Amino acid sequence: MWEVDLFRSSLKSGDVVIYRKHKQTTHPGPRARHVNASSKGDHYSYMVEKFWIVGQVLSDGRLLLRTRRGKTHVIDDRDPNLRRATLWDRLRNPTRFTQLQRVVPIRDV
């Protein structure tokens, strides 16, 4: 656990991260992982990997993350669903990362 905390605290503006987001819908998409049906089978809960870029590290340690379309999310840097993108992630999903490189990180004001 100590290594993970040290690893996450080194995130800085411009770093690419992957966030595992929990979703619940009637039709999971092709990128859905760990799909579980509800008791009656009407809805499914699942996880989707989101590829985001660190726009800014806030003073309280939380991260302002940007999507490829420019939306923002504020996530705690110790969130277990957040991790830094690895070389393997970049090789497996090259188009996801080229789209993120076009997103301009937020500058400190």
C-alpha positions in Angstrom: 0.0 0.0 0.0 2.9 2.4 0.8 4.2 2.2 -2.8 0.7 2.9 -4.3 0.4 6.1 -2.1 3.8 7.3 -3.1 3.0 6.5 -6.8 -0.2 8.5 -6.8 1.2 11.5 -5.0 3.6 12.0 -7.8 0.8 12.7 -10.3 1.2 16.1 -12.0 -0.6 18.2 -14.6 -0.5 16.5 -18.0 -0.2 12.9 -16.7 -2.6 10.4 -18.2 -4.7 8.3 -15.8 -7.3 5.6 -16.1 -10.4 5.7 -13.9 -12.7 2.7 -13.5 -16.2 4.1 -13.4 -19.1 2.1 -12.1 -22.2 2.3 -14.3 -25.7 0.8 -14.4 -27.8 0.7 -17.5 -30.1 -1.7 -19.5 -27.5 -2.2 -22.3 -23.8 -2.4 -21.4 -21.5 -1.3 -24.1 -18.6 -3.2 -25.7 -16.0 -1.8 -23.3 -18.0 -3.0 -20.2 -16.1 -5.2 -17.7 -17.3 -7.2 -14.7 -21.0 -7.1 -15.9 -23.5 -8.3 -13.3 -27.3 -8.5 -13.9 -29.8 -7.2 -11.4 -32.1 -9.7 -9.6 -34.8 -9.4 -12.3 -32.4 -8.9 -15.2 -33.7 -5.5 -16.3 -30.4 -3.6 -15.5 -26.8 -4.4 -15.5 -24.0 -3.0 -13.3 -20.5 -2.9 -14.7 -17.3 -1.0 -14.9 -15.8 1.0 -17.8 -12.3 2.3 -18.0 -12.1 6.0 -18.7 -9.0 7.6 -20.1 -8.5 11.0 -18.6 -5.7 13.6 -18.3 -4.7 15.4 -15.1 -5.5 19.1 -15.6 -4.5 20.3 -12.2 -3.4 19.1 -8.8 -5.5 21.0 -6.3 -4.1 22.3 -3.0 -6.0 19.7 -0.9 -4.5 16.8 -2.9 -7.5 16.1 -5.1 -7.1 16.0 -8.9 -9.0 18.0 -11.5 -9.2 15.5 -14.4 -10.2 16.3 -18.0 -11.9 14.0 -20.5 -11.1 14.0 -24.2 -14.1 16.2 -24.8 -13.1 18.7 -22.2 -15.4 17.8 -19.3 -13.9 18.0 -15.8 -14.1 15.7 -12.8 -12.6 16.3 -9.3 -11.3 13.0 -7.9 -9.4 12.2 -4.7 -5.9 11.1 -5.5 -6.3 8.1 -3.2 -9.4 6.8 -5.0 -8.9 3.0 -5.5 -10.5 3.3 -9.0 -7.8 5.7 -10.2 -4.4 4.7 -11.6 -1.7 6.0 -13.8 -1.7 4.7 -17.3 1.1 2.2 -18.0 3.1 1.5 -21.1 0.9 -1.6 -21.6 -2.2 0.5 -21.5 -0.8 2.8 -24.2 0.1 -0.1 -26.4 -3.3 -1.7 -26.0 -5.3 1.5 -26.6 -3.3 3.8 -28.8 -6.2 5.7 -30.2 -7.6 6.6 -26.7 -4.3 8.2 -25.9 -3.8 10.2 -29.1 -7.2 11.7 -28.5 -6.2 12.8 -25.0 -3.0 14.4 -26.2 -5.1 17.0 -27.9 -6.7 18.1 -24.6 -5.0 21.1 -23.2 -4.3 20.8 -19.4 -5.8 23.6 -17.2 -3.1 26.1 -16.1 -2.9 27.5 -12.6 -4.6 30.9 -12.4 
